[in-house]
Structures are given as structure tokens and as C-alpha cells.
Amino acid sequence: MTRKNKKGSTGGDRLRRREQLPEGSPGSSSIENLIVIGASAGGHSAVKEVLRELSQDIPAALIIMQHMPSTPCFDASQFRLKDWFQQATRIPIVRISDRERLRMGVVYVVPSGMFVTLRAGILHLVSYDKGSAPVTTINILFESAAKAYGDRVIGVILTGLLRDGTVGLKAVHDAGGLTIVQDPEDSEYPEMPTSAMKDLPVTFCLKLSDIGLALDLLARRKAVLETGLAVSVRTLRERVALLVRLLSQSTKNPQTYEFLSTELAALKLDLRSIQELLDRASAGEDERLFGK
């Protein structure tokens, strides 16, 4: 029997990859999920690793706040984060312009020397003097995202020094969003992840290699189209193992635990259907070879 969800789509529908919404199309500015990623020292490579594991059809907008060094020997104008990150993904990477509208299926990079806030789906850039105050650009982004999108936000803190991101991640948590921190033991610079986890029950503490896959899965919990575990055979085994790990860490978050449990049950049904198809195909091949 074909399994249907509450919107009438079948398991086969869930395995179809959703078309990316073109700019200016109806619904292109309707944000189902907002992923905000904060990183500092060591973050250039870490963010690239996360982006590498994201599906092109991920139902989310992403904003990356990467601290850039302010040392004289580092010329930020010559280090183009947009081009660097684009090497890792087919998702469009955009360097934010002031008053740009946030769109689904796009990764936004904050320019060096700027911080960004969100109001009514519009990105607002503000410059700051790096030498006048401690860097809190990640906190500003995360707090603004939490206020604008509430439980649709997934906040991620990666490798880095100092404490930026700690207050912002708490704002995401308090708004009902999900929080992910790179495992300090897996971080090139563990100070920022360690600070973010202090006195905050983060939803997930994950190795860098798991974060991209986790985001690709968790972003679908509030998607209009239930794509679920619409993955290629190449990543299916890794995602099943990750799903089990996420379940073990989500017992204190009932809604997320329920979502992941439903995904696991759906996966079992999908795998059973796939096995039945393989058995039928094998039986047909045997009949052809042996003239049955």
C-alpha cells in the first residue's frame, strides 16, 4: 500500500528534489527556515566543509558571519569569501548588499567590517570600527534572526576565539529555534564553541563532518513540501547513522525528537519499499535469464 502524508504526497513524492525558486517568483521571499552560522579563527575551512554537505534544494536561507582578521598582514579585500565558499557548493553564494531581500535557497556572506540585521525580510548592513569595541557581530546577527524568525531559526557556532556568538545562540534557543555547536574537541579553535555551550543546553553538539548533513535534514522539519530524507544513495548510509546520533541527543527537546522519530519510521517504510522493488527487479531478471 502506498503511504501518504497529511498533504496527500506519497513516499515517492518525498524523494523528488524540489525545484529552486527563481528570484522574484511567488514565495521566493517566504522563508521556511533561516540558518545563521557564526565562525571566527579557523572558520574559513570549517564553513566550507559545512556547505559541501548541503543539498542544492535545501529549504532555507543561510547567513554566514565570518570574523575576518584585522592584522596589517591580512588584506581582507583580497580574500573573497564569496568565491572561496562557492567552490564547495552549487547553492548561490551572495555577498550582502544593504537593504537586500532575504531569499530561500541562497547563502549570504556578510562583508568584512560590517554587521547585519534583519527587519521584515530585509538585510541591513552597518559598518563598525574593529578597534573600538569587542567583536559581537555574530551575537547581533543571531539576536536579530531570532527576533525576526523565532522557531524557524537554526543557529550554528563553529570554531573560533573569544566569546562572540554565546549571547546570540541563547537568543535563538529562547525563541524556540534549534542550536548547533561544533564539538570543541573537534574544533581547530575550541574557545568560541566552548563558551557557547556554557550554561546553555544546546540542541546538538556535533563534529564538523556531521553539521552540514544535520542542517540539510533539520531544515526540512518546517518545509512546506515534505522532502524528508530525500537523499542520494551516496549519502544515505551517512544520514541514517547521523539520524540515530541526533535522536540520542534530542530527548530533552520533544518536538525535535518527535520529528526525528517520524523521519526514522518513514525511512524504514521507504527502505522496505525499495527492497520490494529490488526483489521484483531481481525476480524479473531471473525469469529473463532462465526463460521462466
N, C-alpha and C positions, 0 to 999 in steps of 0.2 A: 504494500500500500504506500502511496506517495505521501510523504509528510509535508504538511503545510503550516506556515506560521499564521499569526493572527491577521496579517495583511494579505494572506492568500498566496504568498510566494512559496515555491517548493524548495527542497534542498538543492535542486539543480540551479534555481534562480540565485541562491546564495553563492554559488561557485562562479557566477558570471562577474567579470570585472566591470565596475561601473565606469561609464564614460566621464572624463573630466569636464567640468562645466567651463565653457569659454568665457572670457572676460565680457561683462556686460549682459550675460544671459540671465533669465529669470532665476532667482535663487542663488546666483553666484555670490551674493553678499550675505547669505543666510548661513551663519557659522554654526555647524553642528558640534564641533569640538575645537578648542583652542589649545595648542601645545606651546608652552613657553619654556625655553631652555636657557639656563644660565651657566656660563663656564668662564674660567679665568686661566691661570697658568696650566699649560698642557691641553687646553680646550680645543685648539685648532684640529688636532688629530682625533680627539675624543668625539667632537661633534660630527666630524666626517664619518667616523665609524657608525654612529647612530643613524645618520642619513642613508648610509649604504643599505640598511636593512628595511627601509620603509618602502611600501608598495606605492606605485605611482598614483593609485586610486584612493589613497588614504583619505577618509572623510574628515579632514581637519585643516585648519590654517596653523602654521608654525611660525613662531618668532624666536630668533636666536639673539641673545645678548652676550656677546663675547668680549671680555675685557681685552683691550689692546695695550701692550707695553708703552710707557711714556718715556723710555730712556732715549738719550740722544742718538744712540747707535741704531735705533729702530725707526724706520721711516714707514709709518702706517699707510701713507699714500701709495707706497709701492707694494704693499701686501693686500691684495684684493680678496677679501673673504668670500665675496660672491663667486668669483671664479674658482677659488680653492674648494668650496663646498659643492659647486656644480659638478666637479669631477666625480663625485660619489653618488649622484642620484639623477634620475630623469625628471624629478619634480622641479618645476621652475624655481630658481633662486632669484630673489629681488632685493636690491639694496633700497631700503626705505627712503621715500621722499615725503616731505612734510605734507600732511593732510591727504595722504593716500588712503584709499578704502581697502579694508581687510577683505581678502577673498579666500574661499576654500581652495585647497589643492595647491597652495603657494607657500614657499618658505621665505620668510622675511629676515633680512640681516640688518641690524642697527649699525649705522655708520660710526666710525671712530670719533670719540669726543662728543657723542650725543647720547641722550637717553630718550626713551619713547614711552608715551602713554596712550591709552585708548579711550575714546569717547564716541558713543553711538556708531561703533564700527569704523571710526576714522583714526588713523595713526597720526600722532602729533609728535614731532621731533623738537627737542630743546637741547641747546649746546650747554656745556658746563666746563668749568676750569678744573682740570685734573689735579692741580696743585693746591687748590683752596680748601678741599674737604675730602674725607674718606669716600672712596667709590661706593656708591649704593645704587648703581644703575639697574642691577638685577632686581633688587627689592622694589624699586619704583615700577618696573615693568610688571612684576608678579602681582603687586598690590593692585595696580590698575586693571590687569586682566581679571583678577578675582572679583573686583567690584563690577566689572562690565559683563562677565560671562558666568560667574558663580560656579555651579557644579559641573559646567561644561569644560572647565579648565583642567589640564594636566600639567603640573609644574615639575620640572626636571632640573636637578642640580648635579653638575659634573665636576670634574677635577678643578682645583683652584686653591689660591691662598686667601687668607683673611676670612671675613665673615659675611660678605655680601651674598644675599640670597636666603639667609636664615629667616629674617623677618618676612620676606616676601613669600617664602614657602609656607610659613604659618598662616598667612592671609589666604592662600589657596586652600589649605586644609580647613580653615574656619568657614570658608564659603561653600564647603561641601565638595570641592574638587579632589582629584587624586594627586598624590605626591610621590615622586620617584627620586631617589638619591643613589648616585653611583657608590657602590661599596667602597668605603675608604681604603680597605686593603687592596683594592683593585685600581685605585686612583694614582695617577702619577704624582699629584699633589693632594693629599688627603684632607688638608685643613678645612677647606670650604664644605665638602660633604660631611665631615665630622661635626662641624658647627651646625649645619642644617638639621642634623639628626638629634642634636642635644635638646632635650625637653620637648621633642615633637614626635608623636607616634606616626612616622612616615608610613604611607601605604605600602611601598615596596622599596627595599634596598637590594639593588641588582648589580651584577657585574656589567661592565660596559658592553660586552658582546650580547647581552640579553636585552638591553634597553630599547634598541630600535625595534626588535621583534615585539617587545611588550607594548610599545606605543602603537604599533600597527594593529595589534589586537584590541587594546583597550580603547582606542579611538572609535571603534565600531560599536561601543556599548550604547551610544546615543545617536547612531546614524539613522537617517530616515529610511534608507534601504538597508536591510539586514544582510550584509555581506558576510558577517561572521568570520569563520576560518576559511575565507576564500584565498587559498594559497596554492602555490605550485608544488609539485611533487618534490622539488629540490629542497624546499624549506619545511615540508610537512613534519618530518621527524623532529626537527629542532623545535617547532612550535608546540608539538604535543608535549615534549619534555618541559618546555617553558610553562605551558598551561598548568602542569602538575605543580611546578615550583611556585607559580603565582597563587594557586589555590592554597598551598600550605602557609602562605604569608598573609592571606586575606581574611582569616577567620574573625578578626575584630572589625571588619568592615562588611556588614551584612549585605548591602546592596551589591557591592563588587563581588562578594563571594557567591551570591545568587547568580549573577551574570556569568561568572566563570564556570559555575556548576552546570548552568544551562548549555554553555558552549561545549563542555565536556560530553554531556549527554547527546547533544546534536552531532558532535564529532563521531561518537560511537555508532549512531544511526547512519551517518554518511559513509563511514568505513564499511559497515555491513552491506550497504547498497553497492558500494564499489566492488566489494568482494563477490557479491552475487553476479554483477556484470562480468567480472573476470572469469568466474566459474562458467558462465554461459558461453563466453567467448572461447574458453578452453575446450568446452564440450563440442562447440561447433567446429573448431579446428580439428579435433579428433575425428569427427564424423567425415570431414573432408579428406583427411589423410587415409582413413581406413575404409572409406566407402560405406559408412553406416547410414 
